[in-house]
Amino acid sequence: MKTLKLIIAIFLMSFTLSSCEEDDENCNCGEVLEKGVEPAQTWVRLKNECSDNTKKYVINSDKWIKLKVGDSFCADNVESWKPEQNK
């Protein structure tokens, strides 16, 4: 009986740990808090759904025009986002 409980506990722990890893990999989404336009740039300020951090990102104007404050936005390619420096 103890062996069965141990096996079940190990199974549940491995399932929990693997689901946390999956969540960490999908933390590229956030709520649009603000939108703006600067010379030759369109940007959004996002609140990250995983960490609740906020950051301002320059994005493509085609994507920017479709977004509204309050929308959820996920990056297709996080490496293409350009965070602004301390603004």
Backbone torsions as a table, in degrees:
resi	resn	phi	psi	omega
1	MET	NA	-41.3	178.6
2	LYS	-63.1	-37.2	179.8
3	THR	-64.6	-41.9	178.9
4	LEU	-63.0	-43.1	178.0
5	LYS	-62.8	-40.1	179.3
6	LEU	-64.7	-43.4	178.7
7	ILE	-62.5	-43.4	179.0
8	ILE	-64.5	-42.2	179.3
9	ALA	-62.9	-42.8	178.6
10	ILE	-64.1	-42.5	178.4
11	PHE	-60.2	-47.5	-179.2
12	LEU	-64.7	-39.5	178.5
13	MET	-65.5	-41.8	-179.9
14	SER	-67.4	-36.3	177.3
15	PHE	-65.8	-43.1	179.6
16	THR	-64.0	-44.5	-179.5
17	LEU	-65.7	-39.5	-179.8
18	SER	-69.0	-33.6	178.9
19	SER	-70.9	-31.7	176.4
20	CYS	-66.7	-41.2	178.8
21	GLU	-61.8	-41.2	179.2
22	GLU	-63.3	-41.0	179.5
23	ASP	-63.3	-40.9	179.7
24	ASP	-61.5	-36.0	-178.9
25	GLU	-73.6	-21.3	-176.3
26	ASN	-106.4	29.9	-178.6
27	CYS	-94.5	41.1	178.9
28	ASN	-108.1	24.6	180.0
29	CYS	-118.0	154.2	177.8
30	GLY	-163.2	166.1	177.8
31	GLU	-88.4	133.7	177.6
32	VAL	-73.5	116.5	179.4
33	LEU	-95.2	-29.7	-173.0
34	GLU	-159.4	149.1	175.9
35	LYS	-127.2	151.1	178.5
36	GLY	-158.1	165.8	177.8
37	VAL	-130.7	131.9	173.4
38	GLU	-126.6	167.0	-179.6
39	PRO	-49.7	119.4	177.2
40	ALA	63.8	18.8	180.0
41	GLN	-143.1	142.8	166.7
42	THR	-118.9	139.0	-175.4
43	TRP	-140.0	161.6	174.0
44	VAL	-134.2	149.0	170.5
45	ARG	-104.8	123.1	-176.9
46	LEU	-113.3	146.7	170.6
47	LYS	-104.9	114.1	-176.8
48	ASN	-62.9	132.4	-177.2
49	GLU	-71.0	-22.3	-179.4
50	CYS	-90.5	-42.0	-172.6
51	SER	-107.8	-13.0	-173.8
52	ASP	66.1	8.7	174.0
53	ASN	-71.8	152.9	174.9
54	THR	-115.6	146.3	179.6
55	LYS	-154.0	148.1	179.4
56	LYS	-96.0	129.4	-177.7
57	TYR	-127.7	138.7	172.1
58	VAL	-82.7	129.7	179.5
59	ILE	-132.5	166.3	178.2
60	ASN	-60.6	138.0	-177.1
61	SER	-64.7	-27.4	176.7
62	ASP	-64.7	-39.0	177.0
63	LYS	-74.6	-40.9	-176.9
64	TRP	-58.6	-43.4	-175.2
65	ILE	-65.3	-27.3	-178.7
66	LYS	-83.7	-17.3	-176.4
67	LEU	-85.2	147.0	173.8
68	LYS	-123.5	153.8	174.7
69	VAL	-59.1	131.5	-177.8
70	GLY	101.5	-18.2	177.8
71	ASP	-69.0	156.8	171.6
72	SER	-94.3	137.4	-179.8
73	PHE	-131.6	129.4	177.3
74	CYS	-117.2	135.6	179.6
75	ALA	-78.4	134.5	174.0
76	ASP	-74.3	-38.1	-176.7
77	ASN	-139.7	95.4	-174.8
78	VAL	-57.5	-33.9	-178.7
79	GLU	-63.3	-21.7	-178.6
80	SER	-83.0	-11.9	178.4
81	TRP	-75.9	142.3	-178.6
82	LYS	-118.7	94.8	179.4
83	PRO	-66.9	138.6	177.1
84	GLU	-75.5	156.0	-177.2
85	GLN	-86.9	111.1	171.1
86	ASN	44.0	55.3	175.4
87	LYS	-110.9	NA	NA
